[in-house]
Amino acid sequence: MNWYSLAEDVLNGNKLTDQDCLDFLQADSKETLAQLDAAYKIRHHYYGNDVKLNMLINTKSGLCPENCRYCSQSSESSAPIEKYRMMTKDEIVKGAMRAAELGAGTFCIVASGRGPSRHELATVKAAAREIKETLPLKLCGCLGILADNQAEELKEAGIDRYNHNINTSEEFHDNIVSTHTFDDRVGTVEKVKQAGISPCSGVIIGMGESSDNIISMMRSLHELDADSVPINFLHAIEGTAFENKTPMTPMWCLRIVAFARFMLPTKEIRIAGGRELNLRSLQPMAMYAANSIFLGDYLTTSGQEAEKDIKMIEDLGFTIEKDAFTTSAEHFQTSVL
């Protein structure tokens, strides 16, 4: 397979066939660097060498009724995590100030649970309004499954983006959780789109999915038209149902990120949770396909120090995006064909 020619096909508006997808995922490991190089052709066409910086705050930890098998905050998890109820508005605003100081363009307000209570929603709305008045941040909410009208309330308060990951393929979904359905997740993404909020949805790789499942999840994200796609790599946390899953090889993770760029060429693709554990020393190479990262810590696991991430970007010769509201996929239309 000529991966560079396949990249040209993608830039010409063609989608990968099912056979193309299987060939990509099942190619000999020696093909991975060539695949990554071809993915960079697509990434550079739409985003140049810009990197989007995101930072999140876990405003409510644990205490979740859902039974997601990968999650340390699950109702069935015995992981020794810190558990606390909703932060105050001032604590959330303080987190946003720290994100801005580090140069992040997007600040994500995350809370555990099936969906937000009235009090939790009110707190997020109040924080969002104050942040919008004082800081030039794009605001993302991640509060679980939304009830009717909650998306509209968040939009009115200043939430620009909403994250609700599909996590895996529809076919594999029942293997990771039983307290909600794949359609529940898709339904929330559709609600935020209808409210005029930018949709963010991604996946977790490494939970036992097949190549067909990976293809299916990428096609689902394409159909959802998610603007931002976090690629998480399973961090097998002690006390969760998946605690005995072994880390993936860095080269397989690179292939997944490259594949995501081929399948979702115009989208913000972010290497997210578990990248430090799974990509390890090859984290910088993933940026040739991805164009976004999380700074700092995740929900219940530690991330790489923000200063090291910024240095990594500089060492690559890449540049940090200065305006999170710029649509880079429209800005970089100079073809490299």
VOPAGU-2260 file (C-alpha; in pm, 1 decimal, decimal comma):
REM VOPAGU-2260
SITE   aa  ch    i         X         Y         Z
SITE  MET   A    0       0,0       0,0       0,0
SITE  ASN   A    1     123,4     347,6     -89,4
SITE  TRP   A    2      19,6     545,9     216,9
SITE  TYR   A    3     119,5     876,7      61,1
SITE  SER   A    4    -114,5     814,7    -232,9
SITE  LEU   A    5    -387,1     721,0      11,9
SITE  ALA   A    6    -332,7    1052,7     189,5
SITE  GLU   A    7    -372,8    1233,2    -143,4
SITE  ASP   A    8    -700,7    1048,2    -195,8
SITE  VAL   A    9    -821,0    1170,2     143,6
SITE  LEU   A   10    -720,6    1528,3      62,4
SITE  ASN   A   11    -918,2    1495,7    -260,5
SITE  GLY   A   12   -1229,4    1418,2     -56,9
SITE  ASN   A   13   -1231,3    1039,5     -74,1
SITE  LYS   A   14   -1305,9     815,9     223,4
SITE  LEU   A   15   -1113,7     501,8     309,3
SITE  THR   A   16   -1288,4     180,5     209,6
SITE  ASP   A   17   -1331,7     -97,8     463,0
SITE  GLN   A   18   -1045,3    -281,5     296,2
SITE  ASP   A   19    -825,7      30,1     311,2
SITE  CYS   A   20    -899,1      49,9     684,2
SITE  LEU   A   21    -811,4    -312,2     748,7
SITE  ASP   A   22    -495,4    -281,0     541,4
SITE  PHE   A   23    -396,5      23,0     746,1
SITE  LEU   A   24    -454,0    -135,2    1087,2
SITE  GLN   A   25    -316,8    -478,8     998,9
SITE  ALA   A   26      -9,1    -369,7     802,8
SITE  ASP   A   27     333,4    -490,5     909,5
SITE  SER   A   28     473,0    -286,7    1198,1
SITE  LYS   A   29     754,0    -157,6     974,9
SITE  GLU   A   30     487,9      42,1     785,5
SITE  THR   A   31     395,1     254,4    1087,7
SITE  LEU   A   32     641,7     536,6    1026,8
SITE  ALA   A   33     536,9     561,5     661,7
SITE  GLN   A   34     174,4     577,8     773,7
SITE  LEU   A   35     258,7     851,4    1021,8
SITE  ASP   A   36     443,1    1048,7     754,9
SITE  ALA   A   37     140,0    1025,4     527,5
SITE  ALA   A   38     -87,5    1131,7     813,5
SITE  TYR   A   39     132,5    1437,6     864,1
SITE  LYS   A   40      63,3    1535,7     503,2
SITE  ILE   A   41    -307,7    1555,4     590,5
SITE  ARG   A   42    -249,8    1721,0     927,3
SITE  HIS   A   43     -23,9    1987,1     775,5
SITE  HIS   A   44    -272,9    2061,8     498,1
SITE  TYR   A   45    -546,0    2149,3     747,2
SITE  TYR   A   46    -355,0    2268,9    1053,8
SITE  GLY   A   47       1,1    2348,0     952,1
SITE  ASN   A   48     223,5    2290,9    1255,3
SITE  ASP   A   49     -18,1    2448,8    1501,5
SITE  VAL   A   50     -98,1    2268,1    1826,6
SITE  LYS   A   51    -410,8    2333,5    2030,6
SITE  LEU   A   52    -366,9    2327,3    2408,6
SITE  ASN   A   53    -649,2    2203,2    2630,0
SITE  MET   A   54    -663,6    2181,4    3007,3
SITE  LEU   A   55    -931,2    2023,4    3224,2
SITE  ILE   A   56   -1052,8    2047,5    3580,0
SITE  ASN   A   57   -1225,0    1760,8    3760,2
SITE  THR   A   58   -1494,6    1952,9    3946,7
SITE  LYS   A   59   -1660,1    1645,0    4100,2
SITE  SER   A   60   -1471,2    1320,8    4157,7
SITE  GLY   A   61   -1605,2     969,8    4208,5
SITE  LEU   A   62   -1958,8     919,9    4343,7
SITE  CYS   A   63   -2075,6     804,4    3999,9
SITE  PRO   A   64   -2367,0     558,2    3956,8
SITE  GLU   A   65   -2244,2     434,7    3617,3
SITE  ASN   A   66   -2047,3     109,7    3589,7
SITE  CYS   A   67   -1793,8     187,7    3317,1
SITE  ARG   A   68   -1536,0     -88,4    3352,4
SITE  TYR   A   69   -1238,4     131,7    3260,7
SITE  CYS   A   70   -1315,4     412,1    3504,1
SITE  SER   A   71   -1177,4     465,9    3854,3
SITE  GLN   A   72   -1484,6     676,7    3936,7
SITE  SER   A   73   -1726,3     394,4    3848,1
SITE  SER   A   74   -1979,0     262,5    4100,0
SITE  GLU   A   75   -1801,9     -74,0    4079,2
SITE  SER   A   76   -1447,3      60,4    4116,1
SITE  SER   A   77   -1246,7      15,8    4434,3
SITE  ALA   A   78    -963,8     240,1    4313,7
SITE  PRO   A   79    -826,0     458,5    4595,4
SITE  ILE   A   80    -913,0     792,2    4436,9
SITE  GLU   A   81   -1003,1    1121,4    4596,9
SITE  LYS   A   82   -1381,6    1165,2    4608,2
SITE  TYR   A   83   -1553,5    1498,2    4646,4
SITE  ARG   A   84   -1874,1    1674,0    4550,4
SITE  MET   A   85   -1906,6    1971,2    4317,8
SITE  MET   A   86   -1643,8    2242,3    4349,9
SITE  THR   A   87   -1749,2    2599,0    4408,3
SITE  LYS   A   88   -1774,4    2854,6    4131,6
SITE  ASP   A   89   -1463,6    3029,9    4260,7
SITE  GLU   A   90   -1258,9    2707,5    4253,1
SITE  ILE   A   91   -1356,0    2648,6    3891,1
SITE  VAL   A   92   -1268,3    3006,5    3795,5
SITE  LYS   A   93    -931,2    2967,5    3969,2
SITE  GLY   A   94    -865,9    2658,4    3755,9
SITE  ALA   A   95    -946,1    2856,9    3443,2
SITE  MET   A   96    -698,2    3125,0    3545,5
SITE  ARG   A   97    -427,0    2860,5    3578,6
SITE  ALA   A   98    -513,2    2722,2    3232,7
SITE  ALA   A   99    -482,6    3068,6    3081,5
SITE  GLU   A  100    -147,9    3125,4    3254,9
SITE  LEU   A  101     -10,8    2808,6    3094,9
SITE  GLY   A  102    -126,2    2916,8    2750,3
SITE  ALA   A  103    -418,6    2676,4    2708,5
SITE  GLY   A  104    -681,9    2788,1    2462,3
SITE  THR   A  105    -959,2    2556,8    2580,6
SITE  PHE   A  106   -1063,2    2490,8    2939,5
SITE  CYS   A  107   -1278,0    2184,4    3002,3
SITE  ILE   A  108   -1507,8    2169,9    3305,3
SITE  VAL   A  109   -1561,8    1802,2    3390,1
SITE  ALA   A  110   -1785,3    1640,6    3651,1
SITE  SER   A  111   -1845,9    1274,2    3726,7
SITE  GLY   A  112   -2196,5    1128,3    3726,6
SITE  ARG   A  113   -2467,3    1018,9    3486,1
SITE  GLY   A  114   -2567,1    1378,4    3427,3
SITE  PRO   A  115   -2567,2    1714,7    3607,0
SITE  SER   A  116   -2803,9    1798,5    3891,8
SITE  ARG   A  117   -2970,6    2139,3    3898,7
SITE  HIS   A  118   -2715,0    2259,9    4153,6
SITE  GLU   A  119   -2421,5    2128,9    3950,1
SITE  LEU   A  120   -2553,4    2282,6    3630,3
SITE  ALA   A  121   -2608,8    2616,3    3805,8
SITE  THR   A  122   -2252,3    2613,7    3940,8
SITE  VAL   A  123   -2103,5    2543,6    3598,2
SITE  LYS   A  124   -2316,1    2814,9    3438,1
SITE  ALA   A  125   -2211,8    3072,3    3696,7
SITE  ALA   A  126   -1845,4    2981,4    3656,1
SITE  ALA   A  127   -1872,6    2992,5    3277,1
SITE  ARG   A  128   -2022,8    3340,6    3282,6
SITE  GLU   A  129   -1746,1    3475,5    3506,1
SITE  ILE   A  130   -1469,9    3308,8    3303,2
SITE  LYS   A  131   -1609,3    3451,5    2980,6
SITE  GLU   A  132   -1607,8    3799,4    3131,4
SITE  THR   A  133   -1242,4    3781,7    3234,8
SITE  LEU   A  134   -1048,4    3529,9    3023,8
SITE  PRO   A  135   -1013,2    3462,6    2646,9
SITE  LEU   A  136   -1074,5    3088,3    2684,6
SITE  LYS   A  137   -1286,2    2851,7    2482,4
SITE  LEU   A  138   -1501,2    2668,6    2736,0
SITE  CYS   A  139   -1587,1    2300,5    2714,3
SITE  GLY   A  140   -1833,4    2119,8    2938,1
SITE  CYS   A  141   -1824,0    1749,0    3017,9
SITE  LEU   A  142   -2103,8    1671,7    3260,7
SITE  GLY   A  143   -2246,6    1344,6    3130,7
SITE  ILE   A  144   -2581,6    1275,4    2968,6
SITE  LEU   A  145   -2784,9    1594,0    2927,4
SITE  ALA   A  146   -3156,9    1625,3    2990,2
SITE  ASP   A  147   -3383,6    1835,7    2770,7
SITE  ASN   A  148   -3296,7    2207,4    2764,8
SITE  GLN   A  149   -2970,1    2165,7    2957,7
SITE  ALA   A  150   -2761,8    2208,3    2643,3
SITE  GLU   A  151   -2940,9    2534,1    2566,4
SITE  GLU   A  152   -2875,0    2656,7    2920,8
SITE  LEU   A  153   -2505,4    2580,5    2886,5
SITE  LYS   A  154   -2491,3    2757,0    2551,0
SITE  GLU   A  155   -2653,7    3067,8    2697,1
SITE  ALA   A  156   -2401,5    3067,0    2984,0
SITE  GLY   A  157   -2104,9    3067,9    2746,7
SITE  ILE   A  158   -2012,7    2703,2    2697,5
SITE  ASP   A  159   -1860,3    2678,6    2349,4
SITE  ARG   A  160   -1801,1    2304,3    2330,0
SITE  TYR   A  161   -1936,9    1992,4    2497,8
SITE  ASN   A  162   -1754,5    1661,6    2533,7
SITE  HIS   A  163   -1932,5    1328,4    2553,6
SITE  ASN   A  164   -1717,4    1042,9    2431,3
SITE  ILE   A  165   -1862,7     744,9    2250,3
SITE  ASN   A  166   -1561,9     559,1    2400,2
SITE  THR   A  167   -1585,9     255,4    2174,0
SITE  SER   A  168   -1785,1     109,6    1887,2
SITE  GLU   A  169   -2158,0      43,8    1908,9
SITE  GLU   A  170   -2089,0    -328,1    1866,9
SITE  PHE   A  171   -1840,3    -340,3    2158,0
SITE  HIS   A  172   -2020,9     -99,4    2389,1
SITE  ASP   A  173   -2191,7    -360,3    2608,7
SITE  ASN   A  174   -1850,2    -502,7    2697,1
SITE  ILE   A  175   -1752,4    -187,7    2883,8
SITE  VAL   A  176   -2072,2     -57,8    3047,5
SITE  SER   A  177   -2432,8    -166,0    3108,0
SITE  THR   A  178   -2588,7     134,5    3286,8
SITE  HIS   A  179   -2627,8     336,9    2969,3
SITE  THR   A  180   -2633,2     264,7    2597,0
SITE  PHE   A  181   -2432,7     374,7    2297,0
SITE  ASP   A  182   -2743,9     560,5    2180,3
SITE  ASP   A  183   -2754,8     752,6    2510,5
SITE  ARG   A  184   -2410,4     888,3    2433,6
SITE  VAL   A  185   -2488,8     968,2    2071,6
SITE  GLY   A  186   -2811,2    1137,5    2182,3
SITE  THR   A  187   -2626,4    1383,5    2403,7
SITE  VAL   A  188   -2384,2    1473,1    2124,4
SITE  GLU   A  189   -2681,3    1540,7    1898,0
SITE  LYS   A  190   -2845,1    1758,2    2164,8
SITE  VAL   A  191   -2544,4    1986,3    2197,2
SITE  LYS   A  192   -2519,9    2016,6    1820,1
SITE  GLN   A  193   -2884,2    2121,6    1803,7
SITE  ALA   A  194   -2816,6    2382,5    2072,9
SITE  GLY   A  195   -2537,0    2533,9    1864,2
SITE  ILE   A  196   -2252,5    2399,7    2080,6
SITE  SER   A  197   -1945,1    2252,1    1913,7
SITE  PRO   A  198   -1945,3    1873,6    1966,5
SITE  CYS   A  199   -1646,6    1689,5    2110,8
SITE  SER   A  200   -1642,9    1311,5    2120,3
SITE  GLY   A  201   -1368,3    1053,5    2124,8
SITE  VAL   A  202   -1263,0     702,8    2213,9
SITE  ILE   A  203   -1055,8     488,1    2446,5
SITE  ILE   A  204    -817,3     244,5    2279,9
SITE  GLY   A  205    -691,5     -67,3    2453,2
SITE  MET   A  206   -1005,5    -216,9    2608,7
SITE  GLY   A  207   -1001,0    -535,0    2402,1
SITE  GLU   A  208   -1156,1    -397,1    2084,5
SITE  SER   A  209   -1087,2    -552,8    1743,2
SITE  SER   A  210    -971,1    -380,2    1425,8
SITE  ASP   A  211   -1332,1    -388,8    1304,7
SITE  ASN   A  212   -1438,5    -214,4    1626,9
SITE  ILE   A  213   -1177,2      58,5    1573,5
SITE  ILE   A  214   -1299,0     113,1    1218,8
SITE  SER   A  215   -1659,3     129,0    1340,9
SITE  MET   A  216   -1585,4     385,5    1611,9
SITE  MET   A  217   -1405,6     611,8    1365,1
SITE  ARG   A  218   -1695,1     587,9    1120,5
SITE  SER   A  219   -1936,3     674,8    1403,2
SITE  LEU   A  220   -1732,2     983,9    1489,6
SITE  HIS   A  221   -1736,1    1083,7    1123,5
SITE  GLU   A  222   -2115,3    1050,1    1114,9
SITE  LEU   A  223   -2149,4    1250,0    1437,4
SITE  ASP   A  224   -1932,9    1522,5    1280,8
SITE  ALA   A  225   -1753,5    1581,7    1610,3
SITE  ASP   A  226   -1530,5    1889,0    1579,7
SITE  SER   A  227   -1284,0    1769,2    1842,4
SITE  VAL   A  228   -1179,9    1406,2    1892,3
SITE  PRO   A  229    -978,3    1299,8    2198,2
SITE  ILE   A  230    -793,0     971,2    2151,8
SITE  ASN   A  231    -748,3     813,9    2495,1
SITE  PHE   A  232    -529,2     512,4    2560,0
SITE  LEU   A  233    -643,9     287,4    2842,4
SITE  HIS   A  234    -470,0     351,2    3171,1
SITE  ALA   A  235    -544,5      27,2    3355,5
SITE  ILE   A  236    -608,0     153,1    3708,1
SITE  GLU   A  237    -591,4     -84,4    4002,9
SITE  GLY   A  238    -938,3    -138,5    4142,3
SITE  THR   A  239   -1116,4    -117,2    3808,0
SITE  ALA   A  240   -1250,0    -409,5    3607,2
SITE  PHE   A  241    -977,8    -349,9    3349,4
SITE  GLU   A  242    -691,4    -333,1    3600,1
SITE  ASN   A  243    -512,3    -628,2    3440,1
SITE  LYS   A  244    -511,8    -494,8    3085,9
SITE  THR   A  245    -155,2    -447,1    2965,8
SITE  PRO   A  246     -30,7    -120,4    2812,7
SITE  MET   A  247     -13,1    -108,5    2435,1
SITE  THR   A  248     306,9     -64,5    2239,1
SITE  PRO   A  249     393,3     294,1    2146,4
SITE  MET   A  250     407,6     199,3    1779,0
SITE  TRP   A  251      49,4      63,9    1786,1
SITE  CYS   A  252     -65,8     386,1    1950,5
SITE  LEU   A  253     105,3     588,7    1679,1
SITE  ARG   A  254     -74,6     382,6    1417,2
SITE  ILE   A  255    -410,0     452,6    1583,5
SITE  VAL   A  256    -349,0     828,8    1586,7
SITE  ALA   A  257    -239,9     819,4    1222,0
SITE  PHE   A  258    -550,2     615,8    1134,4
SITE  ALA   A  259    -772,3     871,2    1310,6
SITE  ARG   A  260    -619,7    1147,2    1095,9
SITE  PHE   A  261    -696,1     952,5     778,2
SITE  MET   A  262   -1054,2     886,2     892,2
SITE  LEU   A  263   -1121,1    1235,2    1033,4
SITE  PRO   A  264    -891,5    1455,4     824,1
SITE  THR   A  265   -1033,8    1798,0     911,1
SITE  LYS   A  266   -1092,9    1744,4    1281,5
SITE  GLU   A  267    -904,3    1844,7    1592,7
SITE  ILE   A  268    -744,1    1517,4    1703,6
SITE  ARG   A  269    -611,5    1523,3    2058,1
SITE  ILE   A  270    -383,4    1272,4    2223,7
SITE  ALA   A  271    -540,3    1250,0    2565,4
SITE  GLY   A  272    -554,3    1026,6    2873,1
SITE  GLY   A  273    -303,5     743,1    2892,7
SITE  ARG   A  274     -65,1     891,3    2636,5
SITE  GLU   A  275     220,2     909,7    2885,8
SITE  LEU   A  276     180,8     542,9    2983,3
SITE  ASN   A  277     127,7     402,0    2634,9
SITE  LEU   A  278     316,6     629,6    2395,0
SITE  ARG   A  279     595,4     681,3    2644,9
SITE  SER   A  280     908,4     823,9    2477,6
SITE  LEU   A  281     730,7     840,0    2141,3
SITE  GLN   A  282     478,0    1102,8    2252,6
SITE  PRO   A  283     631,8    1374,1    2030,5
SITE  MET   A  284     589,2    1158,1    1719,9
SITE  ALA   A  285     213,3    1142,9    1772,3
SITE  MET   A  286     197,9    1517,3    1707,3
SITE  TYR   A  287     271,5    1452,9    1339,6
SITE  ALA   A  288     -84,9    1319,0    1316,6
SITE  ALA   A  289    -256,3    1483,2    1614,4
SITE  ASN   A  290    -285,6    1858,7    1650,3
SITE  SER   A  291    -399,7    1890,1    2009,2
SITE  ILE   A  292    -302,4    1778,1    2360,5
SITE  PHE   A  293    -419,6    1807,2    2718,5
SITE  LEU   A  294    -187,6    1995,1    2950,5
SITE  GLY   A  295    -142,0    1871,3    3304,5
SITE  ASP   A  296    -337,4    1605,2    3490,2
SITE  TYR   A  297    -643,6    1409,6    3386,7
SITE  LEU   A  298    -944,2    1314,1    3597,5
SITE  THR   A  299    -781,9    1078,8    3849,3
SITE  THR   A  300    -440,6    1014,1    3691,4
SITE  SER   A  301    -134,9    1234,6    3659,5
SITE  GLY   A  302     -26,6    1375,2    3326,0
SITE  GLN   A  303     308,0    1499,4    3205,9
SITE  GLU   A  304     411,0    1835,0    3349,5
SITE  ALA   A  305     268,4    2118,7    3142,1
SITE  GLU   A  306     611,1    2275,2    3100,8
SITE  LYS   A  307     744,5    1951,3    2950,0
SITE  ASP   A  308     455,4    1940,2    2703,1
SITE  ILE   A  309     525,6    2296,0    2594,0
SITE  LYS   A  310     895,5    2215,1    2555,3
SITE  MET   A  311     804,7    1905,4    2352,5
SITE  ILE   A  312     604,4    2119,5    2111,3
SITE  GLU   A  313     888,4    2369,1    2079,7
SITE  ASP   A  314    1142,4    2091,4    2019,1
SITE  LEU   A  315     928,7    1962,9    1732,4
SITE  GLY   A  316     940,1    2306,0    1570,7
SITE  PHE   A  317     562,9    2329,8    1609,8
SITE  THR   A  318     375,9    2636,8    1734,3
SITE  ILE   A  319     110,0    2675,4    1999,8
SITE  GLU   A  320    -216,1    2806,1    1859,3
SITE  LYS   A  321    -269,5    3160,8    1979,7
SITE  ASP   A  322    -645,6    3182,9    1928,0
SITE  ALA   A  323    -862,2    2882,2    2017,5
SITE  PHE   A  324   -1152,1    3035,1    1826,1
SITE  THR   A  325    -967,2    3027,4    1493,9
SITE  THR   A  326   -1090,7    2750,1    1268,4
SITE  SER   A  327    -750,2    2620,8    1164,1
SITE  ALA   A  328    -895,1    2374,1     915,0
SITE  GLU   A  329   -1020,1    2676,4     720,2
SITE  HIS   A  330    -709,8    2887,6     783,6
SITE  PHE   A  331    -461,0    2635,1     644,9
SITE  GLN   A  332    -591,1    2568,0     296,5
SITE  THR   A  333    -255,6    2585,0     121,2
SITE  SER   A  334    -219,1    2236,1     -26,3
SITE  VAL   A  335     110,1    2054,5       6,8
SITE  LEU   A  336      30,1    1824,3    -283,2
